[in-house]
Amino acid sequence: MRCRTMEMYWDCANGISGDMTLAALAHLGVDFTPLTARLAQAGVACVVECREEERAGGPGFRVDVRWQEEAQPLRHPADIADIFRRVTVAERVRERALAVLDALARAEAQAHRIPVEEVHFHEVGAVDTLVDILGVCWGLEELGVERVTASHLPWFGGSIDCAHGRIPLPAPATACLMRGKPVRPTGAQTELVTPTGAALAHALVEDFSDGPRGRLGRLGTGYGSRPAPAGLRVWEVFPASGGAQVCGGREEVCQLECHLDHLSGEELGQAIEALAAAPAVLDVLWLAGTGKKNRPSGALRILCLPEAQEEALRLVFRHTHSLGVRVLRLERVVLPRTAGAAVCDGERMPAKCYELEGRPYVRPEADALARHAAGQGLGMPALRFSGDARRAMMPEDGENGERAAQ
């Protein structure tokens, strides 16, 4: 369950790039496997390899994006935008990714004084940056991040060699994207902010400040390919007060309910599946029974957040053709919980981490368990009921410094 009012603060003191941001989100437990499967369906076969790495900046992650073809074609912005439109992701993921791509394309066009449609993405057009952009937007959605803020960007000098020859730093496209952003001097003579990193900051960051404001949650650290001792640090930030819609505590939700006796079994199944997959819906429940005139009937209940009520109602009417839906405002009490990672049957997978009566617990995500079980030729119960079950679902060592018993 995602906390949909979460803010994320990007500490860019040591720089920002696409792979650093992707790695920081992976450190927070984002699983990119479903995204690469959807990219494959859209014609881009690739793998996001995540691995732990520890430097002077503390424990973190690094990522490498690998693809099957030895060489990738030079892509125009329209080519990448077409991939973003074809891949099956939430609409906000697509909108964010297209905004980042548009910022990068316009900066490249301005830097080289050519029309946007004539921009050829050389280094930045490879699959790794395509995945960096879409992957970061996917990760923000998976974590439920509504708003991104960031520190002042670091200023740096020096030069690098690229497809256009030797160029000064910041690179021309990066310099275009950094205009209007607050910066601080560092004296560094190496590239701290890449064009992709600058585009992410330009399109996604709503406010630049000297620090996060609110209640700090987990920290994710992402390291890039250069051997810098520190990386990009991203913080989960929650409202300082214990008000509504904070993960852990009390929050307001809407319950939508209608009785259905007019749908076929196939139509009802498809309606439940569509509603369960909708980002606006938190939960779906079907209570079977008998209705008027002894017809097979049932109650369909949907939970959503108040701000998603109109969208959830629209989906209920679309998929059920009910003539009326009851709306209730409810308060629910939720356990403090965060997205995390667990080791199950020797494989790291995303999980829900929560506390109960002062003890930490972990619950691997059902979809990740199903994928792993299928890959082993097993049913999901085998992962829980084997003799190794006690060890199978232990979380990775985290900031709590201990492992939680299931």
N, C-alpha and C positions, 0 to 999 in steps of 0.2 A: 504494500500500500504506500503510495507516494504522498508526501506532504506537499501540497500544491501551493503553499504560501512561502516556500523557502526562497531565500536570496542566496546568491553565491558571490563571494569576494575573491577576485583574482589578484594575488600579490605578484606583480610583475617586476619586482625590484631586480631580479636576475634575468629578466627577459621573458619573451613569449614567442612561441612558434606553434604551428599546427600540431606537430607530434608531441610537444611538451604538454599542450592542453589535453590532447587525447589521452596521454599517459596519466595525467593527474586525475581525470575522470575514471580511468580504469582502476587507479589506486583506491578510489571510493567505491569500487565494486561493480561498475558498469560492465555488462557483458555485451561485447560487440558481435558475437556469433550470429544472432538473429539478423543483424543489419547486413553482414557480409552475405548471408544466404539470400536476402532480398536483393542485394546488389547483383548477385549472380543471376537472378531471374531477370534483372534489367540489362544483362549483357556485360557486366563487369565482374569477372571472376577474380577474387582476391582473398587474402587472409590477413587478419590483424593479430599479430603475435605479441602478447603481453608478457613481460617478465619483471620480476622484482629486481630492484637495484638500490644500493645504498652508497651514498657519497657523504661529503661533509654536511650537506643539507639534510641528512637524515634518510630514513627508509622511504622509498618511492617506487615508481614504475617507469619502465621504458617500453615503447611500442615500436614495432616494425611492420610496415604494410608491404606484403609481398603479392605478386600477381604471376599468372602463368606465362604470359607472353614475355619474351626477352626484351622486346622494344614496344613502346606505346606510341600511338599516333599523336601528332600535334593536334591539340583540340582547341577549337574556338569556344568562346563563352556559351554560345547557343548549344554546342554539343554537350557540355557539362550540364547546362540547365535542363536539357532534354532528359538526361539520366536522372537528375533530381526529380523531375516530374513523373518519370516512369516507375521509380522505385516505390514500394509500398511502405509508406511511413505516415505518421500523424501529420495533419496539415500544418501544425505549428513548426514541426521539424523541417518540413519542406520550405515554409516561408522564411525561416531563419537561415537555412542553407542558401536559398536564392539571394537573400540580402547580402550575405557574406560574399558570395560569388560576384554579385553585381558591383560591390565595393572594390573587390580585387581587380575585376575587369576594367572598371573605369580608371583606377589608379594606373594600371599598366598602359592603357590607352593614352592617358595624359602624359605619362613618363616618356613614351615613345612617339607622341604626337601623331597618332593614327586613330581612325574611327574604332569604336569599341568592337564592332563586328569583325574587324580585321585583326584583332589581337590573337596572336598565336601563343598559347601557354607552353613555354619550354619546360624549365624545371618545375614551375608551379602547375603545369598541365598534366603531370604524371599522375598515376592512380593514387599514389600516396597522399597527395594534397587534396585530390577529389574526396578521398576517404576521410582525411583530416577534417575537412569542412563539414561533410555530412555526419561524420562520427561525433564531432563535438556537439552538434545540434541534437543528434539522437541521444547522447549522454545526458545533456541538460534536461531533456524531456523524461528520460528514464528516472532521473533523480528528482523530478518534480520542480525544477528550478524555474521560478516565474521571472526573476529579475537578476541581472548580473551587474555588479559594480567592480571597480578595479582601482589599484594604486596608480600613482603617476608613472608614466612610462620612462624607462631609462634611456638617457642619451648616450650615444657611442660614436666612435669614428673608425678610421681605418679604411680598407678597401678589400674587395673580393673579385675573383675571376668568375665570369658566368658566360652564357651563350653570346652576350653582346660585347664581351671583352672585359677589361678591368674597369670596375666601377667603384665610386666612393660609397662609403657607408654613412648614414643609412642608404640602402638601395633606393633608386628613384621612386619606385612604386611605394616602398615603405615610407619614404619622406612625404609623399602625397597624402598617404593615409594618416600620418602622424600630425598633420597640420590641424591646429585647433585643439590638440590634446595637451594636457599638462605633462611636462617632462621634468626630469631632474638629471643633473650631470653625473657621470660616473668615471670618466677618464678611460673607459674601456676602448680598446682598439680591435674589437671583434664584433661580429654581428650578434646583437642581443635580441633584436626584434626583426623577424622575417616578414616578407610581404603577407604571407598567410596569417601569421600572428597579428600583424597590424590590421588586416581585414577583419579578423574575428573581434578584435577590440573595437574597431570602428562600428561594426554592424550590431554587436551584441551588448556591449557595455553601455549602460544607461547613465552612469555617474562615475566620475573619477574623484577619489577622495584619499585622505592620508591614512585611512584604516577602516576596517569593518565597523558597522554600528548595529548592535543587537547582541543576541546570545549566540556565542560560537558553538558550532557543532563539530563535525569531523573535519580533519585536514587531509587533503590529497596532494601528493607531490609528484610532479612529472618531470623527468629528465629527458633532454634531447640528445642528438647524436654527437654534439661537440662535448669534449671532456671537461665541461665546467663543473666546479665543485657543488654548485647549487642549481636548483631548477625552479620551475613555476609552482607556486603553492596556491591551492584553491581551498577556501574555507566555506563550509556550510554555515549560514547565518540565519537565525530565527528571531522573531520579534522578542524584544527584551521582556515584555509583559507576558503573563500567562493567559492571554486572551484566547478567543475562539480561533479554531483552525490552526493551532500550534501542535506539532507532532508530540504527543505525550501530554495528556490533560483532557480538557473538555472541548468539544467542538460541535458546531451546529451542522446538521445535515438535513437533506430533504428526502422524504420517502414518497415515491410515486407508486400508486397501486391501481390496478384495474382487474375486473373479473372477465375471463375470456371463455367462450364456449363455441365460437364460430370458426376457429382455425383448424386446419388439418394437422396431423402430427408432424408432417414435413414443414409446414409453414410455421408452426410453433417452435420447432427446433431451430429453424433458421432465424427466427426473431430473437430467441434467447442468445444464440451465438453472436448475432450482430450487435445486440445491446451489450453483451459482456465484453466485446472487443472495442467498444467506443471509449475514447479518452474521457468523455463527459460523465461516464457511469462508473461508480465505485464498486457496486455489487448488484447481482441479479439473483432473484429467488423465485422458483415456480412451486406453488403449493397446489397439488392436485386434489380434486374433490368432485362433488356432484352439485350441479346447479339447478335452476328452475326447470320444470318439466322433466326432471330426472336426467338432464343432459350431462355428459362428462364435461366438467368445467374445472376451473382453477383460478387462483389469484396470482398475478404477476406483480412482484415487488421489485422496485429499482431504488437504489440509494445513489445520491449525488450530492455534491456541494451546492450551497445556495446559488453561487454565481453560475453554475452549470445547469440550473433547473430548466431554463427555456430550451437549451439544446437537447437535454435528456427527454423533455416532453415531446419535442419534435420527432425524435427517434422512436419513441414509444408509439406515437400515432402512425408514423411511416411504416413500421414493421408489424403492427398488430391491427391497424384500422379499428381500434377501439373507439367507441363514440364518447367516452368520458374517462378521465383519469383523476383519481383523488390525490391531493397533495397535502402532506403533513410535514410540519417543521418539527424536528426532533433534536434532542441533545444526546450525544453519546460520549462515553468516557473511553479514552484510548490509552494503551500502554505506551510509554516512551519507546520509540523505535526508530531505526535508521536502516538504510540500505547498506549491506556489507557483503562479506564473502565467507564461504565455509569450504572446508575440505571434506568431500564425500567420496568414499571408495577411491581415494588417491587422486581425485580431480578437484581443482578449485572451481567453485561456481558461485553465482550471486545468491544472496540469502537475506532474510529479514533478521535483524538483531534487535532484541528487546529485553526489557528488565521486568522482573516480577518478584516482589517481596525482597528487593535488594540483590537478587541474583541475575546475572546475564544469561540469556538463552539465544539460540540460533535456530532458524528454520530455513533450510535451503528452498529456493524457489521451485515450485512444482514443475514448471516448464523445463528448467535446467535438469532436474532429476529425471524427467521423462526422456530427454535427449540422451543423457548418459546411460540410462537403463537400456534404451533401444540400441545404442551403440555397442553395448555388451551382450545383446541378445537376451536381456532379462526383462521381467516385469518390475514396475516400481516397488512393490512390496519387498522384493529381494534386497533392496538397498537398506531397508529398515530391519528386516527380520533375520538377516544373516548373523552368524556368530560374531562377526566383526562390527555389528551395528553400533556398539557403544563408541567406538573410535571413528566410525564412518562419518558422523555428522557433527564433528567438533569444528568450531570456528577457528580461523587462523588467528595467531597471536596478534592482538591489536593494541590500541592505546591503553586498554584496561590492564594489560600485562598478565592476563590469565586466560584460561580456557573455560568455556561454559559447558556444563553437563546438560545433555538434552533433557 
